[in-house]
């Protein structure tokens, strides 16, 4: 095992949504009017063209940062759109969403130094219940790259080269007021640390959550055993645009972030957290 490793954190691809991630090389299958099977390629929307180009540039950033060192990829839930919110679907066939998600994660497999991938199971309404999307796609990816270690799970506690990482899809949001951003993340992290200390366990050094399509890191310092220790929590952005449900759920949030986060780890310590994140202003600008 290399003394230095790169932990890649990404979340909320929402494949199958016309505003979600789409590999332009994805090929699906359908019947023509005479019942003949034909292959077809979904035409990317402008949002998908933007997101795919951004995603591939971020993968390049990760490979450059790693400089040949080992990479662990953590995909933190909601890799598909699901069938609860039916607007803007690429296809009405649930299987097609899984194929699209597989093809969006396949590029990581091309790099020999990507050795481990974990898929955290997402929101039931988006992943066909009980983590089905992540379960199926992880099995497909493992078949494509049997030499790599690929699995899905609900809530992980991983030791990555001596750094303990607690990851799951659901957790606190970033906050609903500009001046309270991060408060809930800090309180949540402080509570997790306190719970583990009371149980006589060593708290996770890094906590990772998704679901809110926002990037926000927070750091706390807690006195444990007579010395102050640092703990970090990272809320992950998405690779998905904002549709009708998103505008409602976020109370018309107009700044949207897309990207991933890299954690550089060496000799049992977090060296640096590298965000590769871009922000879009979704408002329609006009002069009346």
Secondary structure as UniProt FT lines:
FT   STRAND          4..10
FT   TURN            18..19
FT   TURN            24..25
FT   STRAND          28..31
FT   TURN            33..34
FT   STRAND          37..40
FT   HELIX           46..66
FT   TURN            67..68
FT   STRAND          70..75
FT   TURN            87..88
FT   HELIX           94..106
FT   HELIX           107..110
FT   TURN            112..113
FT   STRAND          114..120
FT   TURN            124..131
FT   HELIX           132..144
FT   TURN            145..147
FT   STRAND          149..153
FT   STRAND          155..160
FT   TURN            161..162
FT   STRAND          163..168
FT   HELIX           178..180
FT   TURN            181..182
FT   HELIX           183..198
FT   TURN            199..200
FT   STRAND          206..209
FT   STRAND          216..224
FT   TURN            225..226
FT   STRAND          227..235
FT   HELIX           244..249
FT   TURN            250..251
FT   STRAND          255..266
FT   TURN            267..268
FT   STRAND          269..281
//
